[in-house]
Amino acid sequence: MRPARRRREPRAAARHGRRGVRVQVQRRVRSWSPTRRELARWASVAAGGAVSGRELGVCIVGAPESRRLNARFRGRDAPTNVLSFASVALPRAPARGARVLGELVICPRVLRAEARAQDKSLKAHWAHLVVHGTLHLLGYDHERAADARRMERREIALLKRLGFANPYRSS
């Protein structure tokens, strides 16, 4: 008698292209979110070839958890759209074992409210914040005005490449 065949589990990660960023998704709330394939594509385009083969965690959380993390790590007692947690500072040539780029913590409730207030599609806003968060993991920042302009220009160019409109332009 042959043993019963085990059913294959669905893939836990998606990768954009052969050399793109591999994305692991953890959903802690029931809410619409893009597919792993979309998340991987957006993160891979944002990262370019700089981190080919790296893994990115995306954790989708509710407002209370977003608020708690934002208060703990940024000193702001309110939920936020996206938080970026880099795993390590990226060297010019990553070591073979260093595979994790970092993690994005995204709050769909905040994204929905922002998309509605800014008259954007929810998918476009998700794409923007995945690109934005990935750029933070690569060392981009927006604390100073010059850095903010540089980061915004990069986001606009990447989102255009992905087929999305300028997120900073008013409707």
Backbone bond lengths (Angstrom), bond angles and torsions (degrees), N, CA, C in turn:
res aa  C-N    CA-C-N  psi(-1)  N-CA   C-N-CA  omega(-1)  CA-C   N-CA-C  phi
1 M - - - 1.448 - - 1.524 108.49 -
2 R 1.314 115.86 132.55 1.463 121.22 179.83 1.521 110.14 -85.58
3 P 1.325 116.76 142.60 1.473 118.57 177.47 1.524 110.14 -66.70
4 A 1.300 115.25 149.42 1.472 120.28 178.28 1.522 109.44 -63.33
5 R 1.323 115.76 141.08 1.463 119.81 178.26 1.513 109.70 -73.23
6 R 1.306 114.43 136.94 1.468 119.34 178.07 1.512 108.96 -79.15
7 R 1.292 115.14 138.44 1.455 120.58 176.79 1.515 109.88 -73.47
8 R 1.320 116.52 135.80 1.467 120.29 179.09 1.515 109.96 -73.96
9 E 1.301 114.65 136.70 1.460 120.78 175.42 1.520 108.62 -78.61
10 P 1.342 117.61 150.23 1.462 118.80 175.82 1.523 110.01 -62.62
11 R 1.312 115.34 150.71 1.464 119.74 179.90 1.517 110.21 -60.86
12 A 1.306 115.02 137.45 1.462 120.68 -177.57 1.519 112.22 -88.52
13 A 1.318 117.07 -7.80 1.460 119.36 -177.50 1.514 109.90 -146.17
14 A 1.296 115.45 158.38 1.463 121.69 175.01 1.512 107.68 -128.03
15 R 1.313 114.49 151.20 1.454 120.28 179.15 1.518 106.75 -131.10
16 H 1.324 115.59 139.40 1.459 119.83 176.09 1.520 108.06 -91.00
17 G 1.320 115.99 114.03 1.457 119.87 -179.66 1.522 110.83 71.94
18 R 1.313 116.45 178.93 1.463 119.97 -178.49 1.516 112.09 -73.94
19 R 1.317 116.67 -26.21 1.462 119.22 -173.29 1.519 112.49 -122.19
20 G 1.294 118.10 18.63 1.452 120.63 -177.35 1.517 113.31 -81.28
21 V 1.308 115.08 -170.19 1.459 122.11 177.87 1.526 108.36 -80.90
22 R 1.302 116.53 132.72 1.464 122.05 177.42 1.529 106.98 -90.20
23 V 1.323 116.79 131.81 1.466 121.01 -175.21 1.526 110.92 -114.67
24 Q 1.319 115.26 129.51 1.463 123.39 172.00 1.526 106.48 -108.08
25 V 1.324 116.92 130.53 1.464 120.65 -177.06 1.521 110.03 -116.08
26 Q 1.330 114.84 133.30 1.458 121.20 173.34 1.522 106.78 -122.39
27 R 1.330 115.84 119.89 1.465 120.68 -179.77 1.525 109.08 -104.12
28 R 1.331 115.49 117.27 1.466 120.15 179.64 1.515 111.73 -103.51
29 V 1.332 116.42 -5.07 1.467 121.40 175.19 1.521 108.15 -135.01
30 R 1.322 114.82 154.33 1.462 119.65 176.02 1.517 107.81 -91.24
31 S 1.293 115.35 109.37 1.453 121.21 -177.64 1.521 107.37 -162.02
32 W 1.331 116.84 153.77 1.460 118.53 177.09 1.515 109.36 -62.54
33 S 1.300 114.87 138.16 1.462 120.86 172.77 1.519 107.36 -149.57
34 P 1.327 116.69 158.04 1.461 120.00 179.20 1.528 111.13 -62.59
35 T 1.315 115.81 163.47 1.464 120.46 177.27 1.528 109.87 -71.01
36 R 1.315 115.56 160.81 1.468 119.74 175.41 1.521 110.77 -58.33
37 R 1.313 116.51 -37.41 1.467 120.78 -179.88 1.528 110.52 -62.67
38 E 1.342 117.15 -42.60 1.472 120.09 177.75 1.529 110.99 -64.82
39 L 1.321 116.00 -45.76 1.465 119.89 178.98 1.527 110.59 -58.88
40 A 1.332 116.54 -43.08 1.468 120.99 179.86 1.525 110.84 -64.50
41 R 1.315 117.02 -40.78 1.471 120.09 179.73 1.520 110.81 -63.15
42 W 1.335 116.72 -47.53 1.464 121.05 -178.03 1.528 110.53 -62.90
43 A 1.329 116.55 -45.38 1.471 120.08 -179.65 1.528 110.99 -66.47
44 S 1.325 117.28 -38.81 1.466 120.97 -179.89 1.514 111.75 -65.38
45 V 1.321 116.91 -42.20 1.465 120.18 178.19 1.528 109.36 -64.95
46 A 1.329 117.15 -42.00 1.469 120.54 179.40 1.525 111.04 -62.91
47 A 1.323 116.60 -40.01 1.461 120.73 -177.27 1.521 112.62 -78.66
48 G 1.318 117.09 -21.90 1.460 119.49 -176.52 1.517 109.24 61.68
49 G 1.297 117.84 -148.65 1.457 120.99 179.22 1.514 112.97 -86.70
50 A 1.328 116.69 0.11 1.471 120.74 -173.27 1.522 113.40 -61.66
51 V 1.302 117.44 -32.88 1.463 120.11 -174.15 1.524 111.28 -131.52
52 S 1.291 117.19 37.39 1.450 122.45 -179.89 1.524 110.89 -52.35
53 G 1.321 115.53 132.51 1.449 120.40 178.48 1.514 115.28 84.19
54 R 1.311 118.08 -4.37 1.469 121.06 178.59 1.526 110.25 -75.88
55 E 1.323 115.87 160.70 1.457 122.07 176.85 1.518 109.98 -106.10
56 L 1.326 114.64 143.85 1.458 122.41 177.55 1.518 107.79 -126.99
57 G 1.321 116.22 127.30 1.449 120.28 174.08 1.517 109.34 -91.51
58 V 1.331 116.27 137.30 1.462 121.62 174.27 1.518 106.27 -123.15
59 C 1.321 116.01 117.03 1.457 122.09 -179.58 1.526 107.96 -110.88
60 I 1.322 116.22 120.64 1.460 121.80 -177.36 1.524 107.27 -101.62
61 V 1.335 115.61 116.47 1.466 121.13 -169.92 1.530 111.79 -124.93
62 G 1.316 114.76 164.75 1.451 121.27 174.77 1.525 111.52 -82.67
63 A 1.320 115.16 171.05 1.464 120.83 -177.97 1.537 113.14 -60.22
64 P 1.340 119.82 -41.12 1.470 118.19 179.81 1.535 112.93 -60.72
65 E 1.330 117.12 -42.00 1.468 119.36 179.50 1.525 111.06 -69.58
66 S 1.330 116.82 -39.14 1.464 120.63 177.14 1.526 110.23 -60.81
67 R 1.320 115.83 -43.20 1.470 120.71 179.32 1.525 111.23 -62.43
68 R 1.323 116.03 -45.04 1.467 121.32 -179.25 1.542 110.69 -61.60
69 L 1.327 116.99 -45.48 1.466 120.57 179.72 1.526 111.69 -67.53
70 N 1.329 116.45 -39.99 1.464 120.87 179.69 1.534 110.38 -64.29
71 A 1.332 116.41 -40.29 1.469 120.20 178.39 1.534 110.40 -66.26
72 R 1.308 116.23 -43.32 1.467 120.22 -176.79 1.531 112.84 -68.40
73 F 1.327 116.80 -43.21 1.465 119.29 -172.13 1.525 114.86 -100.68
74 R 1.346 117.31 -17.83 1.463 118.60 -179.78 1.521 112.76 -125.41
75 G 1.325 116.70 -4.16 1.456 120.11 179.21 1.517 113.86 70.95
76 R 1.328 116.87 22.84 1.475 121.39 -179.65 1.519 108.75 -118.45
77 D 1.320 115.87 116.92 1.458 121.99 -173.83 1.523 111.54 -87.46
78 A 1.321 116.15 64.86 1.466 122.61 177.68 1.522 107.94 -159.77
79 P 1.335 117.46 150.11 1.463 117.95 175.17 1.524 109.70 -65.70
80 T 1.323 116.26 153.78 1.462 121.10 -179.61 1.521 109.90 -132.40
81 N 1.311 115.99 165.49 1.458 120.12 -176.49 1.534 112.54 -70.11
82 V 1.333 117.37 -51.69 1.465 120.43 -178.17 1.527 110.29 -144.38
83 L 1.313 115.34 139.60 1.461 122.69 171.84 1.523 106.83 -120.48
84 S 1.316 116.44 139.99 1.465 121.84 -179.88 1.519 109.30 -115.53
85 F 1.322 115.62 129.38 1.457 121.61 178.29 1.524 108.47 -123.56
86 A 1.318 116.38 104.23 1.463 120.97 179.11 1.521 109.49 -73.57
87 S 1.326 116.23 142.31 1.465 119.12 -179.91 1.520 110.87 -76.53
88 V 1.320 117.36 -42.18 1.468 123.14 177.69 1.516 107.83 -154.21
89 A 1.318 116.20 163.34 1.465 119.14 172.78 1.521 107.44 -67.40
90 L 1.332 116.58 133.86 1.459 120.22 -176.35 1.523 111.70 -79.59
91 P 1.316 117.16 118.98 1.461 118.93 173.74 1.526 109.72 -76.80
92 R 1.296 117.30 167.25 1.477 121.07 179.10 1.525 111.12 -59.87
93 A 1.306 117.59 -42.55 1.461 121.55 177.56 1.522 107.92 -122.09
94 P 1.351 117.52 103.44 1.459 119.68 -175.85 1.528 112.34 -60.36
95 A 1.316 115.25 142.51 1.464 121.05 175.97 1.521 109.03 -66.82
96 R 1.313 116.41 153.46 1.464 120.34 -176.29 1.528 112.75 -56.95
97 G 1.310 118.38 -40.95 1.452 120.34 -176.39 1.519 114.50 -79.14
98 A 1.312 117.99 -18.23 1.465 121.49 -176.77 1.520 109.27 -79.35
99 R 1.316 117.88 94.90 1.455 122.05 -173.07 1.528 114.07 -106.57
100 V 1.305 118.73 -19.63 1.466 120.95 -173.50 1.524 110.55 -94.34
101 L 1.326 115.66 123.07 1.462 121.91 177.99 1.526 110.23 -76.53
102 G 1.322 116.29 -44.31 1.456 121.10 -178.99 1.512 110.12 157.11
103 E 1.327 115.40 -161.25 1.453 120.52 -177.81 1.518 110.10 -138.27
104 L 1.331 114.55 140.32 1.459 121.89 171.64 1.517 107.23 -106.45
105 V 1.317 116.67 132.24 1.462 122.09 174.83 1.524 105.83 -110.84
106 I 1.335 115.72 116.75 1.463 121.24 -172.60 1.520 109.80 -119.78
107 C 1.329 115.83 136.14 1.464 122.13 179.72 1.534 109.27 -109.23
108 P 1.337 118.23 103.85 1.462 121.18 -177.72 1.529 113.96 -59.45
109 R 1.328 117.02 -32.54 1.463 119.39 -179.47 1.533 110.62 -62.31
110 V 1.330 116.80 -43.32 1.467 121.32 178.06 1.528 109.68 -67.39
111 L 1.330 117.53 -42.35 1.467 120.66 179.01 1.525 111.57 -59.58
112 R 1.332 116.62 -44.83 1.479 120.12 179.32 1.520 111.05 -59.75
113 A 1.332 116.71 -46.52 1.469 120.55 -178.96 1.526 110.75 -63.28
114 E 1.334 117.29 -42.65 1.467 120.59 179.35 1.524 111.36 -66.10
115 A 1.322 117.06 -43.83 1.470 120.44 -179.64 1.526 110.15 -60.60
116 R 1.312 116.07 -43.34 1.471 120.55 178.94 1.527 110.28 -63.64
117 A 1.320 117.60 -47.73 1.469 122.08 -178.22 1.525 112.03 -64.36
118 Q 1.338 117.08 -32.30 1.464 121.71 -177.75 1.528 112.30 -96.36
119 D 1.338 116.68 3.98 1.465 122.92 179.11 1.532 111.45 55.07
120 K 1.336 115.64 48.93 1.466 122.65 178.05 1.518 108.60 -117.73
121 S 1.321 115.91 158.10 1.459 118.23 172.80 1.530 107.82 -72.36
122 L 1.313 115.43 148.82 1.465 120.07 -179.60 1.535 110.52 -62.68
123 K 1.322 116.49 -39.91 1.469 119.96 179.89 1.531 111.10 -63.27
124 A 1.330 117.39 -41.79 1.473 121.00 178.76 1.525 110.45 -63.14
125 H 1.333 116.51 -38.78 1.466 119.37 -179.76 1.532 110.52 -69.43
126 W 1.328 117.43 -40.21 1.462 120.69 174.73 1.523 109.93 -57.74
127 A 1.339 116.63 -48.31 1.470 120.47 -179.25 1.524 110.04 -57.71
128 H 1.339 115.99 -45.17 1.460 120.20 -179.52 1.526 110.89 -58.92
129 L 1.314 117.24 -46.16 1.463 119.26 -174.92 1.526 113.23 -75.05
130 V 1.325 117.60 -27.89 1.469 119.47 173.14 1.528 109.12 -68.61
131 V 1.332 117.06 -43.36 1.468 121.02 176.11 1.528 109.57 -61.62
132 H 1.336 116.99 -48.01 1.465 122.66 -179.32 1.536 110.76 -57.55
133 G 1.331 115.99 -50.24 1.459 120.43 -179.31 1.518 112.73 -63.68
134 T 1.330 116.74 -39.36 1.463 120.70 178.59 1.523 110.61 -64.76
135 L 1.328 116.79 -39.75 1.466 119.68 177.28 1.531 111.08 -62.32
136 H 1.332 117.10 -38.12 1.473 119.53 175.00 1.530 110.30 -59.15
137 L 1.326 117.13 -41.90 1.462 120.48 179.92 1.523 111.94 -64.20
138 L 1.327 116.26 -23.96 1.466 121.39 179.27 1.521 112.39 -90.95
139 G 1.345 116.21 2.48 1.461 119.53 175.73 1.514 115.67 104.80
140 Y 1.319 118.52 -0.45 1.468 120.42 176.33 1.523 108.65 -72.57
141 D 1.330 115.85 151.17 1.455 121.51 -179.77 1.520 108.66 -146.81
142 H 1.322 116.53 164.50 1.469 119.90 178.23 1.522 111.92 -136.41
143 E 1.316 116.18 29.34 1.464 120.16 178.64 1.528 111.75 -72.35
144 R 1.325 117.53 -39.80 1.469 121.40 177.32 1.524 108.73 -100.40
145 A 1.327 116.74 151.34 1.466 121.99 -176.34 1.527 112.49 -56.96
146 A 1.311 117.53 -43.82 1.474 120.71 -178.92 1.529 110.81 -64.23
147 D 1.336 116.22 -39.96 1.464 120.26 178.32 1.525 110.75 -67.68
148 A 1.330 116.46 -38.69 1.464 120.96 178.58 1.525 110.63 -62.37
149 R 1.343 117.05 -43.93 1.472 120.22 178.55 1.526 110.87 -62.22
150 R 1.318 116.14 -42.90 1.471 120.78 179.24 1.532 110.71 -61.38
151 M 1.330 116.13 -44.86 1.460 120.42 -179.05 1.528 110.99 -66.86
152 E 1.326 117.13 -43.31 1.465 120.60 178.83 1.521 111.42 -61.61
153 R 1.335 117.44 -42.90 1.473 120.27 178.00 1.529 110.60 -59.52
154 R 1.316 116.06 -42.12 1.467 120.51 179.50 1.523 110.51 -65.22
155 E 1.328 117.33 -43.81 1.468 121.19 178.84 1.522 110.75 -60.71
156 I 1.323 117.04 -45.94 1.467 121.65 -179.15 1.523 110.27 -59.13
157 A 1.334 116.99 -45.72 1.470 121.12 -179.51 1.533 111.38 -64.19
158 L 1.324 116.77 -43.63 1.463 120.49 -179.31 1.523 111.40 -66.71
159 L 1.325 116.77 -43.07 1.462 119.99 179.81 1.527 111.20 -65.95
160 K 1.316 117.18 -36.14 1.467 120.37 175.90 1.524 109.42 -61.29
161 R 1.317 116.32 -44.12 1.468 121.15 177.82 1.528 111.65 -60.41
162 L 1.325 116.41 -31.91 1.464 121.76 178.87 1.531 112.73 -84.77
163 G 1.338 117.06 -4.60 1.459 120.51 178.35 1.514 114.88 92.53
164 F 1.321 117.47 17.18 1.463 121.59 179.87 1.523 110.45 -110.45
165 A 1.325 115.39 151.63 1.468 121.92 -179.42 1.529 111.01 -74.14
166 N 1.319 114.79 165.79 1.464 122.62 175.69 1.530 108.70 -58.93
167 P 1.333 118.59 117.26 1.462 120.43 -176.92 1.525 113.64 -73.77
168 Y 1.328 117.27 -12.45 1.460 120.85 -177.18 1.522 112.57 -98.08
169 R 1.306 117.71 -3.60 1.457 121.53 179.88 1.523 109.15 -89.27
170 S 1.315 116.74 132.52 1.464 120.99 178.14 1.518 109.55 -70.30
171 S 1.331 115.66 146.33 1.474 120.42 179.37 1.497 112.09 -70.51
